[in-house]
Amino acid sequence: MTQLRDNPISPTLDFERDGVQHGYLKLPYSRDDSAWGAVMIPVTVVKNGSGPTALLTGGNHGDEYEGPLALSKLAQRLRAEDVTGRVIIVPFMNTPAVQAGSRTSPIDKGNLNRSFPGKPDGTVTQKIADYFQRTLLPMADVVLDIHSGGKTLDFLPFAACHVLPDKAQDAACAAGMRAFAAPYCMRMLELDAVGMYDTAAEEQGKVFVTTELGGGGSSTAKSLAIAERGVRNLLIHFGLLQGEIEASESVMLDMPDGDCFVASEDDGLLEMCRDLGDRVEKGEVIARVHSLRRTGAPASEYRARRSGLLAARHFPGLVQCGDTLAVIAKVVG
């Protein structure tokens, strides 16, 4: 059996020490402008005695900002005396992508959320994935990964979990999703879950909660407030913080099958015929794609393949063949 080599990432702090520590995950990276350089991934550890460990991540994709902002603010404010157990905060999980404001890493074009389990001797992105896979995830009891739509999608603000075969794990994830108290909760269907951080955490038996909190390559005051409240609620729910969960009404949504997705078969200018949060009926025209090559050509119409709520849409106004135009979720409560 081939033995995996050690990951080259080294932490500049001690995960087992009580108190508040701010440091880095240091990944050596030799390049033209720095022969003995490194990618420095900021990390905060807040620990107080024994108890559960929460691993909180943002910036898995670098053009999604609610997670980096909410977790940066939490790292500034969280005190050890307020915590029972340990909170590991990584606001900029894929730091090179966050610094570039791009979904993928500018170094190797790696999509971190499609790179698990990673490789300790692979690309920069694969090394980051491997460190989370083999070092950070095994430490955690609960994992929260905060996402939004980035530059090319816009979502209703929802917390999400997946349907899992282990019913105890499934129930714990669903309870965490509800405790986050986003305006919407989603039982999420992934078109391809191979290589995802979600899958890596769930296969290790962790309680995993994720989000989609907006999009368009920016954040809003409302979406950031949802993220900050949700993080605090989750930590209270799992016993890491004292206090009362700030409850909010949530609409329960489900993505039961591939009919939720409407994909473009054209390149062109997108006309959305329905807005986020609108109820739509099966067969209804929800979008048109207009040609940019000539005038007078009829637009291609795209119809809902199921009835439900428009939960996501392409962003901004230009689309390519293969882009997801819309996601229609089933309202379940």
Backbone torsions as a table, in degrees:
resi	resn	phi	psi	omega
1	MET	NA	132.6	177.6
2	THR	-77.6	129.6	-179.2
3	GLN	-90.2	131.6	177.8
4	LEU	-66.1	137.7	176.4
5	ARG	-73.3	164.0	177.3
6	ASP	-69.9	146.7	175.5
7	ASN	-72.3	137.9	-178.6
8	PRO	-74.5	-10.5	179.4
9	ILE	-70.6	134.6	176.2
10	SER	-127.5	136.0	177.8
11	PRO	-82.2	146.7	176.6
12	THR	-95.3	11.0	177.7
13	LEU	-135.6	173.7	-176.1
14	ASP	-108.8	113.2	-178.1
15	PHE	-66.2	-16.6	-175.9
16	GLU	-98.9	-4.1	-175.4
17	ARG	-87.7	136.2	175.7
18	ASP	-69.4	155.3	178.9
19	GLY	109.9	-169.0	178.5
20	VAL	-108.5	125.9	178.1
21	GLN	-129.4	135.6	173.6
22	HIS	-117.0	126.7	-178.0
23	GLY	-156.9	-149.6	-174.8
24	TYR	-140.3	154.6	160.0
25	LEU	-98.1	111.3	-171.3
26	LYS	-97.0	116.7	-179.3
27	LEU	-112.8	107.5	178.7
28	PRO	-55.9	134.2	-177.6
29	TYR	-148.6	99.4	179.7
30	SER	-82.2	130.7	-176.2
31	ARG	-151.8	176.8	-174.3
32	ASP	-58.9	-40.0	-174.7
33	ASP	-93.6	2.3	178.3
34	SER	-162.8	93.2	-172.7
35	ALA	-59.8	-38.1	177.5
36	TRP	-115.7	45.6	-177.8
37	GLY	-83.7	-176.9	-179.9
38	ALA	-155.4	150.8	165.7
39	VAL	-87.2	123.0	-176.2
40	MET	-108.1	110.1	-177.0
41	ILE	-99.8	111.9	-177.9
42	PRO	-63.3	142.1	178.9
43	VAL	-147.3	142.6	174.2
44	THR	-122.7	137.1	174.6
45	VAL	-122.8	125.6	176.1
46	VAL	-120.4	116.8	-173.9
47	LYS	-133.3	141.1	177.4
48	ASN	-148.1	94.6	176.3
49	GLY	68.0	-158.1	-177.7
50	SER	-88.9	157.2	-179.6
51	GLY	151.6	-175.1	-178.7
52	PRO	-70.3	161.4	175.1
53	THR	-114.3	127.9	173.7
54	ALA	-108.3	130.2	175.0
55	LEU	-107.5	114.2	-175.2
56	LEU	-112.4	123.9	-175.6
57	THR	-130.3	143.6	169.8
58	GLY	-135.3	171.6	177.2
59	GLY	69.6	20.4	172.2
60	ASN	-57.3	-40.5	166.3
61	HIS	-110.9	135.3	-167.7
62	GLY	-79.4	-5.1	179.5
63	ASP	-110.3	25.5	178.9
64	GLU	-122.4	121.5	-160.4
65	TYR	-111.9	-15.2	-179.9
66	GLU	-62.0	-42.7	180.0
67	GLY	-63.5	-53.8	178.1
68	PRO	-56.4	-40.7	-179.1
69	LEU	-69.5	-51.0	-177.1
70	ALA	-61.6	-41.0	-177.5
71	LEU	-76.8	-31.1	173.5
72	SER	-62.8	-42.8	178.8
73	LYS	-66.8	-39.3	177.1
74	LEU	-62.2	-41.8	180.0
75	ALA	-62.8	-31.1	177.5
76	GLN	-71.3	-32.5	-166.1
77	ARG	-104.7	-26.9	-170.6
78	LEU	-70.1	129.4	180.0
79	ARG	-107.7	148.2	-178.1
80	ALA	-61.0	-37.9	-177.0
81	GLU	-68.0	-14.7	178.1
82	ASP	-87.1	-11.1	-170.3
83	VAL	-105.6	141.5	167.5
84	THR	-115.9	106.1	-174.6
85	GLY	109.6	-137.3	-173.3
86	ARG	-143.7	135.8	175.5
87	VAL	-119.9	120.3	176.7
88	ILE	-105.9	120.1	-173.5
89	ILE	-115.7	119.6	177.3
90	VAL	-125.0	89.9	-174.1
91	PRO	-70.1	-26.9	-173.8
92	PHE	-124.7	68.0	-171.5
93	MET	-54.0	-49.7	174.2
94	ASN	-102.0	76.2	-172.6
95	THR	-53.9	-44.5	179.2
96	PRO	-59.3	-37.5	179.1
97	ALA	-69.2	-40.9	178.3
98	VAL	-62.5	-43.6	-179.7
99	GLN	-63.8	-29.4	179.6
100	ALA	-91.0	-9.6	-176.3
101	GLY	63.6	36.2	-176.3
102	SER	-125.8	155.7	179.6
103	ARG	-63.0	-42.1	-176.4
104	THR	-110.6	166.8	-177.0
105	SER	-70.7	133.5	175.1
106	PRO	-70.3	-14.2	-177.6
107	ILE	-76.8	-49.8	-174.1
108	ASP	-131.5	7.7	-177.4
109	LYS	61.9	20.8	-178.8
110	GLY	-75.9	132.7	171.3
111	ASN	-91.4	104.9	-173.4
112	LEU	-57.7	-35.5	-177.8
113	ASN	-80.4	10.3	170.7
114	ARG	-130.4	20.1	-171.8
115	SER	-114.1	2.9	-178.0
116	PHE	-82.5	145.2	11.3
117	PRO	-82.2	0.7	179.3
118	GLY	81.4	179.3	178.7
119	LYS	-142.4	130.5	179.1
120	PRO	-69.0	-18.8	178.9
121	ASP	-116.8	24.6	-178.5
122	GLY	-96.1	-150.7	177.5
123	THR	-72.2	173.6	177.6
124	VAL	-56.3	-46.5	-179.4
125	THR	-64.1	-41.3	178.8
126	GLN	-65.5	-33.8	177.3
127	LYS	-68.4	-40.0	176.3
128	ILE	-62.1	-45.8	179.0
129	ALA	-59.3	-44.2	-179.3
130	ASP	-61.9	-38.2	-179.7
131	TYR	-65.7	-41.8	176.1
132	PHE	-66.4	-42.5	-177.4
133	GLN	-60.9	-45.2	-169.6
134	ARG	-104.9	-12.7	-178.3
135	THR	-118.3	-54.9	-172.8
136	LEU	-81.2	-45.0	-179.3
137	LEU	-59.8	-41.4	178.5
138	PRO	-61.6	-22.7	178.1
139	MET	-74.9	-24.3	-164.8
140	ALA	-90.4	148.7	167.7
141	ASP	-99.9	-38.5	179.4
142	VAL	-130.4	139.2	-177.9
143	VAL	-126.1	127.7	173.8
144	LEU	-119.2	122.5	177.7
145	ASP	-119.0	113.8	-171.9
146	ILE	-93.7	120.8	178.9
147	HIS	-123.2	161.9	163.7
148	SER	-144.0	-168.9	-170.6
149	GLY	-81.7	-7.6	-177.4
150	GLY	63.1	-154.5	-173.7
151	LYS	-78.2	-14.6	-169.9
152	THR	-120.7	3.5	176.9
153	LEU	-141.5	156.6	171.6
154	ASP	-135.7	136.4	-173.7
155	PHE	-124.8	151.5	156.7
156	LEU	-60.2	144.1	-178.0
157	PRO	-74.2	110.1	-179.5
158	PHE	-135.9	150.0	164.3
159	ALA	-92.7	152.0	-171.4
160	ALA	-143.4	155.5	168.2
161	CYS	-144.9	171.1	-179.8
162	HIS	-109.8	158.0	172.5
163	VAL	-77.2	123.6	-173.8
164	LEU	-119.1	148.3	-178.8
165	PRO	-68.1	-32.6	176.7
166	ASP	-78.8	111.1	-171.2
167	LYS	-69.3	-31.1	176.6
168	ALA	-67.7	-44.8	177.1
169	GLN	-63.8	-42.5	178.9
170	ASP	-58.0	-45.2	-178.5
171	ALA	-66.9	-38.3	179.5
172	ALA	-66.4	-39.8	177.7
173	CYS	-65.7	-43.0	179.9
174	ALA	-64.2	-38.6	178.0
175	ALA	-65.0	-40.0	176.2
176	GLY	-63.9	-41.7	177.2
177	MET	-57.9	-46.1	-179.2
178	ARG	-67.5	-37.2	-179.5
179	ALA	-65.0	-30.4	177.9
180	PHE	-57.2	-33.2	172.7
181	ALA	62.8	43.7	169.9
182	ALA	-73.3	163.1	178.3
183	PRO	-59.0	-25.5	177.9
184	TYR	-133.7	150.0	172.6
185	CYS	-121.9	136.8	-173.0
186	MET	-128.4	126.6	164.4
187	ARG	-83.0	107.9	-162.3
188	MET	-96.6	137.5	173.8
189	LEU	-105.9	123.6	175.6
190	GLU	-95.3	133.6	177.5
191	LEU	-66.4	-31.7	177.4
192	ASP	-152.4	104.4	-175.0
193	ALA	-90.2	0.0	-179.1
194	VAL	-66.9	131.0	175.8
195	GLY	85.1	1.5	-176.0
196	MET	-83.2	147.6	172.2
197	TYR	-58.0	-41.2	177.5
198	ASP	-51.9	-51.3	-177.2
199	THR	-63.2	-41.6	179.7
200	ALA	-60.0	-44.9	-179.8
201	ALA	-67.1	-44.5	-177.4
202	GLU	-66.5	-37.3	178.8
203	GLU	-68.1	-20.8	173.7
204	GLN	-88.2	5.8	176.9
205	GLY	81.5	15.1	-176.7
206	LYS	-80.7	153.3	167.3
207	VAL	-76.2	119.4	-174.7
208	PHE	-124.3	127.1	176.4
209	VAL	-127.3	137.9	176.7
210	THR	-130.5	178.3	-179.2
211	THR	-144.6	162.7	159.2
212	GLU	-134.5	115.3	-167.1
213	LEU	-118.0	23.4	-179.0
214	GLY	138.4	-140.0	179.1
215	GLY	160.9	-155.6	-178.3
216	GLY	77.8	12.7	176.9
217	GLY	74.2	23.9	176.9
218	SER	-155.8	-179.5	173.1
219	SER	-123.0	168.3	175.0
220	THR	-124.6	166.1	175.7
221	ALA	-58.3	-39.1	-178.9
222	LYS	-68.4	-45.7	-178.0
223	SER	-67.1	-36.5	177.7
224	LEU	-67.3	-39.6	178.3
225	ALA	-62.6	-38.4	176.8
226	ILE	-61.9	-43.2	180.0
227	ALA	-63.7	-46.9	-177.6
228	GLU	-64.4	-45.4	178.2
229	ARG	-62.6	-42.0	-177.7
230	GLY	-64.0	-41.5	178.2
231	VAL	-61.1	-47.4	179.7
232	ARG	-61.9	-44.8	179.3
233	ASN	-58.6	-42.8	-178.1
234	LEU	-64.3	-42.2	179.2
235	LEU	-65.1	-36.6	175.7
236	ILE	-67.5	-44.4	-178.0
237	HIS	-57.7	-39.5	-177.3
238	PHE	-94.3	11.1	170.8
239	GLY	83.0	11.9	179.0
240	LEU	-85.9	-24.8	175.7
241	LEU	-126.0	151.2	172.3
242	GLN	-88.7	158.1	176.5
243	GLY	129.5	-177.9	-179.5
244	GLU	-104.1	136.5	174.8
245	ILE	-64.6	132.3	176.8
246	GLU	-83.8	96.3	-173.0
247	ALA	-72.6	154.7	176.6
248	SER	-151.5	146.2	176.8
249	GLU	-65.1	130.4	178.8
250	SER	-124.0	136.1	172.8
251	VAL	-89.0	126.9	-177.8
252	MET	-87.4	127.7	-178.4
253	LEU	-123.0	158.7	178.5
254	ASP	-140.1	147.3	172.5
255	MET	-117.5	84.0	-168.9
256	PRO	-76.2	-22.7	-175.4
257	ASP	-162.7	180.0	-176.4
258	GLY	-66.6	-14.0	177.6
259	ASP	-68.3	-10.4	175.8
260	CYS	-67.5	-25.5	-171.6
261	PHE	-98.6	135.5	173.4
262	VAL	-118.7	118.4	-175.4
263	ALA	-112.7	148.2	180.0
264	SER	-81.4	141.3	171.3
265	GLU	-111.2	15.4	-178.1
266	ASP	-135.3	157.6	164.3
267	ASP	-97.2	144.2	175.4
268	GLY	157.7	-158.9	-175.8
269	LEU	-97.3	124.2	-174.2
270	LEU	-85.8	128.4	169.5
271	GLU	-113.6	108.0	174.3
272	MET	-80.8	128.9	-179.0
273	CYS	-96.5	-12.8	175.6
274	ARG	-135.2	153.6	-177.3
275	ASP	-104.5	162.2	176.3
276	LEU	-53.2	135.6	179.2
277	GLY	89.1	-10.2	178.4
278	ASP	-72.5	144.8	170.4
279	ARG	-83.4	134.3	-178.9
280	VAL	-127.9	156.8	179.8
281	GLU	-109.3	148.6	177.2
282	LYS	-54.9	132.3	-179.9
283	GLY	90.6	-10.6	-179.7
284	GLU	-73.1	141.3	174.9
285	VAL	-71.1	119.8	179.9
286	ILE	-109.8	-16.3	-179.4
287	ALA	-158.7	154.6	171.3
288	ARG	-130.7	148.6	174.7
289	VAL	-119.3	122.0	-176.0
290	HIS	-100.9	141.6	-179.7
291	SER	-68.0	141.0	172.5
292	LEU	-99.5	-0.3	-173.0
293	ARG	-96.1	-24.6	179.7
294	ARG	-159.0	152.3	173.4
295	THR	-86.3	159.2	177.5
296	GLY	86.8	-11.3	179.5
297	ALA	-80.0	133.5	179.2
298	PRO	-65.8	144.6	177.5
299	ALA	-72.5	149.8	172.7
300	SER	-81.9	130.1	-179.4
301	GLU	-98.2	142.0	178.0
302	TYR	-123.3	128.5	-173.2
303	ARG	-113.0	151.1	176.7
304	ALA	-64.8	134.7	178.7
305	ARG	-93.2	-3.2	174.9
306	ARG	-156.2	163.5	172.8
307	SER	-85.6	149.9	178.6
308	GLY	160.4	-152.0	-176.6
309	LEU	-110.4	133.7	176.5
310	LEU	-72.7	105.9	-171.5
311	ALA	-99.4	-19.6	179.9
312	ALA	-154.5	153.9	177.9
313	ARG	-146.6	156.7	174.7
314	HIS	-65.6	150.9	179.2
315	PHE	-148.0	137.9	-2.5
316	PRO	-87.7	-120.3	-165.4
317	GLY	-98.0	-5.4	177.1
318	LEU	-106.3	139.6	-180.0
319	VAL	-128.8	158.3	175.2
320	GLN	-120.4	156.8	175.4
321	CYS	-56.5	127.8	-178.4
322	GLY	102.0	-15.3	178.4
323	ASP	-67.7	143.4	169.3
324	THR	-73.8	122.3	178.7
325	LEU	-86.3	-39.1	-173.7
326	ALA	-158.2	155.2	171.2
327	VAL	-126.2	127.2	-179.9
328	ILE	-112.2	117.6	-176.7
329	ALA	-100.5	150.7	175.8
330	LYS	-84.0	130.1	176.6
331	VAL	-82.7	123.7	-176.4
332	VAL	-118.5	-3.1	178.5
333	GLY	165.5	NA	NA
